[in-house]
Amino acid sequence: MFPEFKEDDLKKKEIAIYEKIKSNKKRIQELLDNKIYTFASFLGPYQTIQTELSDLSTEISHVNSVKNS
């Protein structure tokens, strides 16, 4: 279900998360510029990019939770 955790990949994950945030902001602006807000044209794509970001940040979030508990 979850990808194998590799601690040495944390810096790479951080960079990937920042890149995904940047691309998500650009994509969200493109979605807003369409002015047609349906599930297929806005909500579906928005949900997809946010899920991809969430998938990237799962390991970082887990490490943070463990270290701060």
MARSEMI-402583 format. One record per residue (C-alpha): residue in three letters; x, y, z; residue number from 0. Coordinates in steps of 0.1 Angstrom, whole numbers, plus 2048, in hexadecimal, padded with zeros to 3 digits. Last residue first. Layout:
# residues N
+------+-----+-----+-----+-------+
! baba !   u !   v !   w ! kolse !
+------+-----+-----+-----+-------+
!  ALA !   X !   Y !   Z !   NUM !
...
+------+-----+-----+-----+-------+
# end
This chain:
# residues 69
+------+-----+-----+-----+-------+
! baba !   u !   v !   w ! kolse !
+------+-----+-----+-----+-------+
!  SER ! 83C ! 87B ! 8C3 !    68 !
!  ASN ! 84F ! 895 ! 8AF !    67 !
!  LYS ! 867 ! 87E ! 89E !    66 !
!  VAL ! 84C ! 865 ! 895 !    65 !
!  SER ! 834 ! 880 ! 888 !    64 !
!  ASN ! 84F ! 891 ! 873 !    63 !
!  VAL ! 85A ! 86F ! 864 !    62 !
!  HIS ! 836 ! 868 ! 85B !    61 !
!  SER ! 830 ! 88A ! 84B !    60 !
!  ILE ! 850 ! 886 ! 836 !    59 !
!  GLU ! 845 ! 863 ! 82B !    58 !
!  THR ! 822 ! 86F ! 821 !    57 !
!  SER ! 82D ! 88E ! 80F !    56 !
!  LEU ! 830 ! 880 ! 7EC !    55 !
!  ASP ! 80E ! 86E ! 7EE !    54 !
!  SER ! 7FE ! 88F ! 7FA !    53 !
!  LEU ! 80C ! 8A1 ! 7DD !    52 !
!  GLU ! 7FE ! 887 ! 7C5 !    51 !
!  THR ! 7DC ! 889 ! 7D6 !    50 !
!  GLN ! 7DD ! 8AF ! 7D2 !    49 !
!  ILE ! 7E4 ! 8AB ! 7AD !    48 !
!  THR ! 7C7 ! 893 ! 7A8 !    47 !
!  GLN ! 7AE ! 8A6 ! 7BD !    46 !
!  TYR ! 7B4 ! 8C5 ! 7A8 !    45 !
!  PRO ! 7B1 ! 8B1 ! 787 !    44 !
!  GLY ! 78F ! 8A3 ! 793 !    43 !
!  LEU ! 782 ! 8C4 ! 7A2 !    42 !
!  PHE ! 789 ! 8D9 ! 783 !    41 !
!  SER ! 77F ! 8CD ! 761 !    40 !
!  ALA ! 770 ! 8AC ! 769 !    39 !
!  PHE ! 75E ! 8B7 ! 789 !    38 !
!  THR ! 752 ! 8D7 ! 778 !    37 !
!  TYR ! 760 ! 8FA ! 77B !    36 !
!  ILE ! 763 ! 90A ! 759 !    35 !
!  LYS ! 776 ! 92B ! 75E !    34 !
!  ASN ! 795 ! 91B ! 74E !    33 !
!  ASP ! 7AC ! 933 ! 760 !    32 !
!  LEU ! 7A5 ! 922 ! 781 !    31 !
!  LEU ! 7B2 ! 901 ! 773 !    30 !
!  GLU ! 7D1 ! 911 ! 766 !    29 !
!  GLN ! 7D7 ! 922 ! 787 !    28 !
!  ILE ! 7D3 ! 901 ! 798 !    27 !
!  ARG ! 7ED ! 8F2 ! 780 !    26 !
!  LYS ! 807 ! 90C ! 788 !    25 !
!  LYS ! 802 ! 909 ! 7AD !    24 !
!  ASN ! 804 ! 8E3 ! 7AA !    23 !
!  SER ! 824 ! 8E6 ! 797 !    22 !
!  LYS ! 834 ! 8FA ! 7B3 !    21 !
!  ILE ! 827 ! 8E3 ! 7CE !    20 !
!  LYS ! 834 ! 8C5 ! 7BA !    19 !
!  GLU ! 856 ! 8D4 ! 7B8 !    18 !
!  TYR ! 857 ! 8DB ! 7DD !    17 !
!  ILE ! 84C ! 8B7 ! 7E4 !    16 !
!  ALA ! 866 ! 8A9 ! 7CC !    15 !
!  ILE ! 881 ! 8BD ! 7DE !    14 !
!  GLU ! 876 ! 8B0 ! 800 !    13 !
!  LYS ! 874 ! 88D ! 7F2 !    12 !
!  LYS ! 898 ! 88F ! 7E5 !    11 !
!  LYS ! 8A3 ! 89B ! 807 !    10 !
!  LEU ! 891 ! 87E ! 818 !     9 !
!  ASP ! 89E ! 863 ! 801 !     8 !
!  ASP ! 8B9 ! 857 ! 819 !     7 !
!  GLU ! 89D ! 84D ! 832 !     6 !
!  LYS ! 88F ! 833 ! 81B !     5 !
!  PHE ! 86B ! 829 ! 822 !     4 !
!  GLU ! 85B ! 80F ! 80C !     3 !
!  PRO ! 83D ! 81C ! 7F9 !     2 !
!  PHE ! 81B ! 819 ! 80A !     1 !
!  MET ! 800 ! 800 ! 800 !     0 !
+------+-----+-----+-----+-------+
# end
